[in-house]
Amino acid sequence: MEGKKKRILRAFRAAFPYTIPIFAGFWFVGLTYGIYMNVSGFSFWYPMIMSLTIFAGSIEFVVVNMLLGAFNPLQALVMTLMINARHLFYGISMLDKYRNTGWKKGFLIFGMCDESFTINYTAKIPEDVDEGWFMFFVTLLNYLYWFSGATLGGIFGSLLKFNTEGLDFVMTAMFVVIFMEQWLKEKNHVSSLLGLGLSLLCLLAFGAENFMIPAMLAIISVLTLLRKPIEKESEEVCQ
């Protein structure tokens, strides 16, 4: 039993430093999300429960507008699938890593976000550290960072007395930052330009209220059809 405790503690000590940068980002965005929920008319229970059960930052911001709008479960389902479709590919990539993790596998699947996937997939885990426990603590810590940030934002949002006009722009800003980061990493910008172009066409065709789902479907369809040419061109650029 003592040996098991030491193994678990060693895995925690190895995992924690990897999550420190995530803590700063998750707390800032989580606090903003909690405050945004509060100024939108929801008590702190909403961001607390949603961050605890959904644990998907981008869709949680989108859910605010869904809750304020007309009841449309089909739109909510399609929107969630479109925004989080990348997790399908994350899951396929982690099949081997999660294979022998026992009871921890369920939580690892539930708690896999962009940041946890990146760390667990790329981290060079020391040989004396249990890989399953390492991935568990990375996932757990990131989960707790987001949950605590969103909850505190919801609690303190009702106590803060300042002009919160424009706070809902945080989601737009977040997606812009993600897009710019991806743009800087790309050697070939064909995919990004296609995404922008198709989104603009859908905006003109369907209007600001209804363009999101058609745009996502169009982007997925076109990129799937052009996957091989884009990959080939990207390889030529890298060479």
LOTI-940841 format. One line per 4 residues: for each residue x, y, z of N, C-alpha, C. Coordinates in Angstrom, 2 decimals, m for minus. Layout:
N
X:Y:Z:X:Y:Z:X:Y:Z; ... .
END
This chain:
239
0.83:m1.21:0.00:0.00:0.00:0.00:0.86:1.25:0.00; 1.95:1.21:0.79:2.84:2.36:0.87:3.50:2.63:m0.48; 3.85:1.53:m1.17:4.46:1.68:m2.48:3.50:2.30:m3.48; 2.24:1.95:m3.37:1.23:2.51:m4.27:1.05:4.00:m4.03 .
1.03:4.41:m2.76:0.89:5.83:m2.43:2.07:6.64:m2.98; 3.26:6.09:m2.87:4.43:6.78:m3.39:4.36:6.91:m4.91; 3.86:5.86:m5.56:3.74:5.89:m7.02:2.73:6.95:m7.46; 1.63:7.05:m6.73:0.60:8.05:m7.05:1.13:9.46:m6.80 .
1.82:9.65:m5.68:2.37:10.96:m5.36:3.44:11.37:m6.37; 4.25:10.40:m6.81:5.28:10.69:m7.81:4.64:11.14:m9.12; 3.53:10.50:m9.49:2.83:10.88:m10.71:2.24:12.28:m10.59; 1.70:12.61:m9.42:1.14:13.95:m9.20:2.24:15.00:m9.31 .
3.38:14.75:m8.69:4.48:15.72:m8.74:4.99:15.90:m10.16; 4.96:14.85:m10.96:5.42:14.95:m12.34:4.40:15.69:m13.21; 3.11:15.51:m12.92:2.06:16.10:m13.75:1.82:17.58:m13.45; 1.92:17.94:m12.19:1.55:19.30:m11.78:2.28:20.41:m12.53 .
3.61:20.35:m12.71:4.29:21.45:m13.42:3.78:21.66:m14.84; 3.35:20.59:m15.50:2.83:20.71:m16.87:1.55:21.52:m16.91; 0.81:21.52:m15.81:m0.51:22.16:m15.81:m0.48:23.61:m15.31; 0.65:24.08:m14.84:0.72:25.45:m14.29:0.32:26.50:m15.33 .
0.82:26.44:m16.58:0.37:27.42:m17.58:m1.13:27.32:m17.85; m1.67:26.11:m17.78:m3.10:25.91:m18.01:m3.91:26.56:m16.89; m3.38:26.50:m15.68:m4.06:27.10:m14.53:m4.31:28.59:m14.78; m3.29:29.29:m15.26:m3.44:30.74:m15.49:m4.50:31.02:m16.55 .
m4.45:30.28:m17.64:m5.42:30.51:m18.71:m6.83:30.11:m18.33; m6.97:28.94:m17.70:m8.29:28.44:m17.32:m8.94:29.33:m16.27; m8.16:29.81:m15.33:m8.75:30.65:m14.29:m9.23:31.98:m14.86; m8.44:32.55:m15.74:m8.84:33.83:m16.32:m10.11:33.67:m17.15 .
m10.11:32.69:m18.07:m11.28:32.49:m18.92:m12.46:31.98:m18.10; m12.18:31.10:m17.12:m13.24:30.58:m16.27:m13.91:31.67:m15.44; m13.11:32.55:m14.87:m13.67:33.68:m14.12:m14.52:34.57:m15.03; m14.01:34.81:m16.23:m14.76:35.62:m17.19:m16.08:34.96:m17.55 .
m16.03:33.65:m17.74:m17.25:32.91:m18.08:m18.27:32.99:m16.95; m17.80:32.81:m15.71:m18.71:32.90:m14.56:m19.34:34.27:m14.44; m18.54:35.32:m14.64:m19.06:36.69:m14.58:m20.04:36.92:m15.73; m19.70:36.43:m16.90:m20.58:36.57:m18.07:m21.93:35.91:m17.81 .
m21.92:34.74:m17.20:m23.17:34.07:m16.85:m23.98:34.92:m15.88; m23.29:35.50:m14.91:m23.97:36.30:m13.89:m24.62:37.54:m14.48; m23.87:38.27:m15.32:m24.43:39.48:m15.90:m25.51:39.17:m16.94; m25.56:37.90:m17.39:m26.61:37.48:m18.32:m27.88:37.07:m17.59 .
m27.82:37.11:m16.24:m29.02:36.84:m15.46:m29.06:35.50:m14.77; m27.96:34.76:m14.74:m27.94:33.44:m14.13:m27.17:33.47:m12.81; m27.64:32.71:m11.84:m26.95:32.62:m10.55:m25.69:31.78:m10.70; m24.85:31.78:m9.66:m23.58:31.07:m9.75:m23.74:29.56:m9.91 .
m24.95:29.04:m9.58:m25.18:27.61:m9.74:m25.01:27.17:m11.19; m25.40:28.03:m12.10:m25.35:27.66:m13.52:m23.92:27.44:m14.01; m23.00:28.40:m13.87:m21.63:28.13:m14.32:m20.98:27.01:m13.52; m21.35:26.87:m12.24:m20.76:25.80:m11.43:m21.16:24.43:m11.95 .
m22.48:24.22:m12.16:m22.97:22.92:m12.62:m22.55:22.65:m14.06; m22.59:23.70:m14.90:m22.23:23.50:m16.29:m20.75:23.18:m16.46; m19.88:23.85:m15.70:m18.45:23.55:m15.79:m18.15:22.17:m15.21; m18.97:21.74:m14.27:m18.78:20.43:m13.64:m19.23:19.30:m14.56 .
m20.27:19.52:m15.34:m20.84:18.44:m16.14:m20.51:18.52:m17.63; m20.41:19.74:m18.17:m20.11:19.88:m19.61:m18.60:19.87:m19.85; m17.88:20.70:m19.12:m16.43:20.83:m19.22:m15.97:20.98:m20.67; m16.49:21.99:m21.33:m16.07:22.33:m22.69:m16.24:23.84:m22.83 .
m15.16:24.57:m22.62:m15.23:26.02:m22.50:m15.96:26.72:m23.62; m15.63:26.38:m24.88:m16.24:27.09:m26.00:m17.74:26.86:m26.06; m18.17:25.63:m25.87:m19.61:25.36:m25.94:m20.34:25.93:m24.74; m19.66:26.04:m23.60:m20.31:26.62:m22.42:m20.63:28.10:m22.65 .
m19.76:28.81:m23.35:m20.06:30.20:m23.70:m21.25:30.25:m24.66; m21.28:29.33:m25.62:m22.38:29.30:m26.59:m23.70:28.98:m25.90; m23.64:28.11:m24.89:m24.85:27.69:m24.19:m25.57:28.88:m23.55; m24.84:29.92:m23.17:m25.46:31.10:m22.56:m26.53:31.66:m23.50 .
m26.18:31.84:m24.75:m27.14:32.37:m25.72:m28.26:31.37:m26.00; m27.94:30.08:m25.94:m28.97:29.06:m26.14:m30.01:29.11:m25.02; m29.55:29.32:m23.79:m30.46:29.38:m22.66:m31.33:30.63:m22.71; m30.78:31.69:m23.28:m31.54:32.94:m23.37:m32.50:32.96:m24.56 .
m32.26:32.07:m25.53:m33.09:32.05:m26.73:m34.21:31.02:m26.64; m34.85:30.79:m27.77:m35.95:29.82:m27.83:m35.43:28.40:m27.67; m36.26:27.53:m27.10:m35.89:26.14:m26.87:m35.73:25.42:m28.20; m34.51:24.96:m28.49:m34.23:24.29:m29.76:m33.18:23.20:m29.53 .
m33.61:22.03:m29.04:m32.65:20.96:m28.70:m31.86:20.46:m29.90; m32.47:20.44:m31.10:m31.75:19.97:m32.28:m30.58:20.89:m32.61; m30.83:22.20:m32.53:m29.76:23.16:m32.79:m28.65:23.01:m31.75; m29.03:22.80:m30.49:m28.03:22.63:m29.44:m27.18:21.39:m29.70 .
m27.82:20.30:m30.12:m27.09:19.06:m30.40:m26.12:19.23:m31.56; m26.61:19.80:m32.65:m25.76:19.97:m33.84:m24.63:20.93:m33.56; m24.92:22.02:m32.86:m23.89:23.00:m32.53:m22.80:22.38:m31.67; m23.19:21.58:m30.69:m22.22:20.93:m29.81:m21.36:19.95:m30.58 .
m21.97:19.17:m31.46:m21.21:18.21:m32.26:m20.23:18.92:m33.19; m20.65:20.01:m33.78:m19.79:20.73:m34.71:m18.60:21.37:m33.99; m18.89:22.03:m32.87:m17.82:22.73:m32.16:m16.81:21.76:m31.56; m17.29:20.62:m31.07:m16.41:19.67:m30.40:m16.07:18.45:m31.25 .
m16.27:18.54:m32.57:m16.00:17.40:m33.45:m14.53:16.98:m33.40; m13.64:17.92:m33.11:m12.21:17.59:m33.05:m11.91:16.55:m32.00; m12.76:16.42:m30.98:m12.52:15.45:m29.92:m12.60:14.02:m30.43; m13.31:13.81:m31.54:m13.33:12.49:m32.15:m11.92:12.07:m32.55 .
m11.18:13.00:m33.12:m9.82:12.70:m33.55:m8.88:12.59:m32.35; m9.12:13.40:m31.32:m8.35:13.27:m30.10:m8.51:11.86:m29.53; m9.77:11.40:m29.49:m10.06:10.09:m28.91:m9.36:8.97:m29.66; m9.38:9.04:m30.98:m8.71:8.01:m31.79:m7.21:8.00:m31.50 .
m6.63:9.18:m31.35:m5.19:9.29:m31.09:m4.80:8.73:m29.72; m5.75:8.74:m28.77:m5.43:8.32:m27.41:m5.87:6.89:m27.09; m6.36:6.16:m28.08:m6.85:4.80:m27.83:m5.79:3.92:m27.16; m4.59:3.91:m27.70:m3.53:3.07:m27.13:m3.10:3.54:m25.76 .
m2.99:4.86:m25.58:m2.54:5.39:m24.29:m3.53:5.11:m23.16; m4.83:5.11:m23.48:m5.85:4.89:m22.46:m6.18:3.41:m22.26; m5.57:2.55:m23.03:m6.00:1.15:m23.08:m5.93:0.45:m21.72; m4.86:0.64:m20.98:m4.65:m0.11:m19.72:m4.71:0.79:m18.49 .
m5.60:1.76:m18.52:m5.69:2.70:m17.39:m6.76:2.31:m16.37; m7.46:1.21:m16.58:m8.43:0.72:m15.60:m9.59:1.67:m15.39; m9.96:1.87:m14.11:m11.12:2.71:m13.77:m10.91:4.17:m14.15; m9.66:4.56:m14.33:m9.36:5.96:m14.67:m9.77:6.30:m16.10 .
m9.98:5.31:m16.93:m10.26:5.52:m18.35:m11.51:6.37:m18.56; m12.57:6.10:m17.80:m13.82:6.85:m17.95:m13.62:8.34:m17.71; m12.89:8.68:m16.66:m12.66:10.09:m16.36:m11.72:10.72:m17.39; m10.74:9.97:m17.85:m9.81:10.49:m18.86:m10.56:10.84:m20.15 .
m11.53:10.02:m20.51:m12.33:10.29:m21.70:m13.21:11.52:m21.49; m13.89:11.56:m20.36:m14.78:12.70:m20.05:m14.00:14.00:m19.97; m12.85:13.98:m19.33:m12.11:15.21:m19.05:m11.11:15.61:m20.11; m11.12:14.95:m21.27:m10.14:15.28:m22.30:m10.52:16.58:m23.00 .
m9.72:17.60:m22.81:m9.89:18.88:m23.51:m8.64:19.11:m24.35; m8.59:20.22:m25.05:m7.43:20.50:m25.91:m6.12:20.45:m25.12; m6.14:21.10:m23.95:m4.92:21.23:m23.16:m4.49:19.88:m22.57; m5.44:19.12:m22.03:m5.11:17.81:m21.46:m4.62:16.86:m22.55 .
m5.26:16.91:m23.71:m4.82:16.06:m24.82:m3.38:16.39:m25.21; m3.09:17.68:m25.33:m1.75:18.10:m25.76:m0.68:17.61:m24.79; m0.94:17.79:m23.50:0.05:17.36:m22.49:0.19:15.86:m22.48; m0.92:15.14:m22.39:m0.87:13.69:m22.27:m0.32:13.01:m23.51 .
m0.51:13.64:m24.66:m0.03:13.03:m25.90:1.45:13.30:m26.15; 1.92:14.47:m25.73:3.29:14.87:m26.10:4.29:14.82:m24.94; 3.82:14.79:m23.71:4.74:14.86:m22.56:5.67:13.65:m22.51; 6.92:13.90:m22.17:7.89:12.83:m21.98:7.84:12.42:m20.51 .
7.08:11.38:m20.23:6.86:10.94:m18.87:8.07:10.13:m18.40; 8.66:10.47:m17.25:9.80:9.71:m16.73:9.47:8.23:m16.57; 10.46:7.39:m16.72:10.24:5.95:m16.68:9.74:5.47:m15.32; 10.09:6.18:m14.24:9.66:5.76:m12.91:8.29:6.32:m12.53 .
7.60:6.97:m13.48:6.28:7.54:m13.21:5.22:6.72:m13.94; 4.17:6.36:m13.22:3.07:5.60:m13.79:2.33:6.46:m14.82; 2.27:6.02:m16.07:1.67:6.82:m17.14:0.19:7.06:m16.91; m0.53:6.04:m16.44:m1.96:6.19:m16.20:m2.27:7.23:m15.16 .
m1.54:7.20:m14.04:m1.76:8.19:m12.98:m1.32:9.58:m13.42; m0.25:9.65:m14.23:0.21:10.94:m14.74:m0.90:11.59:m15.57; m1.47:10.85:m16.51:m2.53:11.40:m17.36:m3.77:11.72:m16.53; m4.04:10.92:m15.52:m5.19:11.17:m14.65:m5.05:12.51:m13.94 .
m3.87:12.78:m13.38:m3.67:14.02:m12.63:m3.64:15.24:m13.55; m3.08:15.11:m14.75:m3.13:16.21:m15.71:m4.58:16.57:m16.00; m5.39:15.54:m16.27:m6.79:15.76:m16.59:m7.56:16.31:m15.40; m7.32:15.76:m14.22:m8.02:16.19:m13.01:m7.68:17.64:m12.66 .
m6.42:17.99:m12.70:m6.01:19.35:m12.35:m6.61:20.37:m13.31; m6.55:20.09:m14.61:m7.14:21.02:m15.58:m8.64:21.16:m15.37; m9.28:20.05:m15.04:m10.72:20.04:m14.77:m11.03:20.93:m13.56; m10.25:20.79:m12.50:m10.47:21.58:m11.29:m10.18:23.05:m11.52 .
m9.19:23.36:m12.34:m8.88:24.77:m12.64:m10.08:25.44:m13.29; m10.66:24.78:m14.29:m11.79:25.37:m14.99:m13.02:25.46:m14.09; m13.29:24.38:m13.37:m14.46:24.35:m12.48:m14.38:25.43:m11.41; m13.23:25.57:m10.76:m13.09:26.56:m9.69:m13.13:27.97:m10.24 .
m12.52:28.20:m11.41:m12.55:29.53:m12.00:m13.96:29.96:m12.37; m14.71:29.06:m13.02:m16.08:29.37:m13.43:m16.99:29.60:m12.22; m16.79:28.78:m11.19:m17.62:28.91:m9.99:m17.35:30.22:m9.27; m16.08:30.56:m9.10:m15.72:31.81:m8.42:m16.18:33.02:m9.24 .
m16.09:32.91:m10.57:m16.57:34.00:m11.41:m18.06:34.22:m11.23; m18.82:33.11:m11.11:m20.25:33.24:m10.88:m20.58:33.83:m9.53; m19.79:33.47:m8.51:m20.02:33.98:m7.16:m19.67:35.46:m7.06; m18.48:35.81:m7.52:m18.01:37.19:m7.39:m18.65:38.12:m8.41 .
m19.23:37.54:m9.46:m19.87:38.37:m10.48:m20.99:39.21:m9.90; m21.70:38.64:m8.91:m22.80:39.38:m8.28:m22.30:40.44:m7.31; m21.03:40.35:m6.91:m20.48:41.30:m5.94:m19.75:42.45:m6.62; m19.33:42.23:m7.87:m18.57:43.25:m8.58:m19.49:44.35:m9.08 .
m19.08:45.57:m8.85:m19.87:46.72:m9.28:m19.07:47.52:m10.30; m19.11:47.07:m11.53:m18.45:47.81:m12.60:m19.24:47.58:m13.89; m18.95:48.39:m14.86:m19.66:48.31:m16.13:m19.20:47.07:m16.89; m20.10:46.12:m17.05:m19.76:44.87:m17.73:m20.21:44.86:m19.19 .
m20.55:46.02:m19.71:m20.97:46.09:m21.11:m19.82:45.66:m22.01; m20.12:44.76:m22.92:m19.11:44.27:m23.85:m18.40:43.02:m23.37; m18.74:42.54:m22.16:m18.07:41.35:m21.63:m18.37:40.13:m22.48; m19.54:40.12:m23.13:m19.89:38.96:m23.94:m18.98:38.82:m25.16 .
m18.15:39.85:m25.43:m17.21:39.77:m26.54:m16.05:38.84:m26.24; m15.95:38.38:m24.99:m14.82:37.52:m24.61:m14.78:36.25:m25.43; m15.94:35.69:m25.77:m15.97:34.46:m26.56:m15.41:34.72:m27.96; m15.83:35.84:m28.56:m15.31:36.19:m29.88:m13.80:36.38:m29.81 .
m13.34:37.07:m28.78:m11.90:37.30:m28.61:m11.15:35.99:m28.45; m11.74:35.05:m27.71:m11.10:33.76:m27.49:m10.91:33.01:m28.81; m11.95:33.00:m29.64:m11.86:32.30:m30.92:m10.88:33.01:m31.87; m10.81:34.33:m31.80:m9.86:35.07:m32.63:m8.43:34.70:m32.24 .
m8.16:34.62:m30.94:m6.82:34.25:m30.46:m6.47:32.83:m30.91; m7.43:31.90:m30.78:m7.20:30.52:m31.20:m6.89:30.48:m32.70; m7.66:31.25:m33.48:m7.44:31.28:m34.93:m6.06:31.85:m35.26; m5.68:32.94:m34.62:m4.38:33.56:m34.90:m3.23:32.65:m34.50 .
m3.40:31.94:m33.38:m2.36:31.01:m32.95:m2.18:29.89:m33.98; m3.31:29.38:m34.48:m3.26:28.34:m35.50:m2.65:28.87:m36.79; m3.00:30.10:m37.15:m2.47:30.72:m38.36:m0.94:30.82:m38.31; m0.42:31.21:m37.15:1.02:31.36:m37.00:1.75:30.02:m37.05 .
1.06:28.95:m36.64:1.68:27.62:m36.65:1.67:26.99:m38.04; 0.73:27.41:m38.88:0.56:26.79:m40.20:1.67:27.18:m41.15; 2.10:26.21:m41.96:3.00:26.49:m43.07:2.19:26.86:m44.31; 0.98:26.34:m44.37:0.08:26.57:m45.49:m1.26:27.05:m44.94 .
m1.77:28.17:m45.45:m2.98:28.78:m44.89:m4.25:28.47:m45.67; m4.19:27.43:m46.51:m5.35:27.10:m47.34:m6.57:26.78:m46.48; m6.39:25.95:m45.46:m7.52:25.55:m44.61:m8.14:26.76:m43.91; m7.32:27.64:m43.39:m7.82:28.82:m42.69:m8.57:29.75:m43.65 .
m8.02:29.95:m44.84:m8.66:30.83:m45.81:m9.98:30.24:m46.30; m10.01:28.91:m46.47:m11.27:28.25:m46.84:m12.32:28.45:m45.75; m11.89:28.32:m44.50:m12.82:28.50:m43.39:m13.40:29.90:m43.36; m12.54:30.90:m43.57:m13.01:32.28:m43.59:m13.94:32.54:m44.77 .
m13.55:32.05:m45.94:m14.36:32.28:m47.13:m15.73:31.62:m47.05; m15.76:30.36:m46.62:m17.04:29.65:m46.51:m17.93:30.26:m45.44; m17.33:30.72:m44.36:m18.11:31.37:m43.30:m18.74:32.66:m43.80; m17.97:33.43:m44.58:m18.48:34.68:m45.14:m19.64:34.41:m46.11 .
m19.49:33.38:m46.95:m20.55:33.04:m47.90:m21.83:32.63:m47.17; m21.68:31.82:m46.12:m22.85:31.38:m45.36:m23.48:32.55:m44.60; m22.65:33.49:m44.15:m23.17:34.67:m43.47:m24.03:35.49:m44.42; m23.57:35.65:m45.65:m24.32:36.40:m46.64:m25.59:35.65:m47.06 .
m25.50:34.32:m47.11:m26.62:33.53:m47.60:m27.70:33.30:m46.54; m27.29:33.09:m45.29:m28.24:32.69:m44.24:m28.48:33.77:m43.18; m27.65:34.79:m43.15:m27.81:35.84:m42.15:m27.05:35.54:m40.87; m26.90:36.56:m40.05:m26.09:36.44:m38.83:m26.66:35.46:m37.81 .
m27.97:35.27:m37.82:m28.61:34.41:m36.82:m28.54:32.93:m37.17; m28.36:32.61:m38.46:m28.49:31.21:m38.88:m27.29:30.66:m39.66; m26.20:31.41:m39.72:m25.12:30.97:m40.60:m24.17:29.97:m39.97; m24.16:29.84:m38.62:m23.13:29.07:m37.94:m23.12:27.60:m38.35 .
m24.25:26.93:m38.24:m24.30:25.50:m38.55:m24.03:25.23:m40.02; m24.66:25.96:m40.98:m24.31:25.74:m42.39:m22.83:25.97:m42.67; m22.24:26.97:m42.01:m20.82:27.26:m42.22:m19.95:26.10:m41.75; m20.26:25.55:m40.59:m19.48:24.44:m40.07:m19.62:23.19:m40.94 .
m20.84:22.92:m41.38:m21.06:21.78:m42.27:m20.31:21.95:m43.59; m20.34:23.18:m44.12:m19.64:23.46:m45.38:m18.13:23.30:m45.21; m17.60:23.81:m44.10:m16.15:23.71:m43.85:m15.72:22.26:m43.73; m16.46:21.48:m42.95:m16.12:20.07:m42.78:m16.19:19.32:m44.10 .
m17.24:19.58:m44.88:m17.42:18.89:m46.16:m16.30:19.23:m47.14; m16.01:20.52:m47.29:m14.99:20.95:m48.26:m13.60:20.47:m47.84; m13.27:20.58:m46.57:m11.95:20.14:m46.11:m11.80:18.63:m46.24; m12.90:17.89:m46.05:m12.84:16.44:m46.22:m12.57:16.08:m47.69 .
m13.24:16.78:m48.60:m13.05:16.53:m50.03:m11.65:16.92:m50.49; m11.11:17.99:m49.91:m9.81:18.51:m50.35:m8.66:18.09:m49.44; m8.91:17.12:m48.59:m7.90:16.75:m47.59:m6.57:16.33:m48.23; m6.62:15.43:m49.20:m5.38:14.93:m49.80:m4.60:16.01:m50.54 .
m5.26:16.84:m51.38:m4.51:17.93:m52.02:m3.90:18.90:m51.03; m4.65:19.22:m49.96:m4.13:20.16:m48.95:m2.93:19.56:m48.23; m3.04:18.27:m47.86:m1.93:17.61:m47.17:m0.70:17.54:m48.07; m0.92:17.25:m49.36:0.19:17.16:m50.30:0.88:18.51:m50.44 .
0.09:19.58:m50.55:0.66:20.92:m50.69:1.40:21.34:m49.43; 0.87:20.94:m48.27:1.51:21.27:m46.99:2.86:20.59:m46.88; 2.94:19.33:m47.34:4.20:18.61:m47.32:5.23:19.26:m48.24; 4.77:19.75:m49.39:5.69:20.41:m50.33:6.22:21.71:m49.75 .
5.36:22.44:m49.02:5.78:23.69:m48.38:6.83:23.42:m47.31; 6.59:22.34:m46.53:7.52:22.00:m45.44:8.88:21.59:m46.00; 8.89:20.98:m47.19:10.15:20.55:m47.79:10.92:21.74:m48.37 .
END
